Amino acid sequence: MGSSHDVLVRIWRLGRPFQRRFIWLTAAKFNCGVTGVVRTGDGRLLLLRHRFWAPGQQWGFPSGMANKGERHQDTIIREVREETGLTVTVGSLLDVRSGFRYHIEVYYEAFLAGDDIDGIVLDPREILEARLCTPGDLPADMPPTHRKLATRPAALLG
């Protein structure tokens, strides 16, 4: 007779039609925050002052929650468009942060279409202001993770 592990494997395989449902019912549910480290062609960074972020850490990159079934790259494109009306293209995955309870954070590089923010239309429900900054001229009120990504040389982002 096989080990208890063999028995579990047989039971698992018999339940193939129900495996995903079982995993969904027993696994922790979480959300995924997606951030775009948005740069212009000349290396400046698009920073937003977020209304709902903690005081003293309101300046950061465009960010938002991925919708169910949405690709992370599409989340960045959508969030930048919703928050600023601007268009970006998405580059490489930069970082994934886990270890939070029911939350994961994903960071991608992104590139602004054009080198300025003329025509920007901020969503006043979420965004208080926007600016383009060089890595050496960042606002003081940034979360440490965003500051770290902003000060990494572009060549190391990817």
ABEGO torsion letter per residue (X at the ends): XBBAAAAAAAAAAAAAAAAAAAAAAABBBBBBBBBBBBBBAAGBBBBBBBAABBBGAABBBBBBBBBBGBBAAAAAAAAAAAAAGBBBBBBBBABBBBGBBGBBBBBBBBBBBEABABGBBBBAAABABBBBBBAABBBABBBAAAAAAAABBAAABX
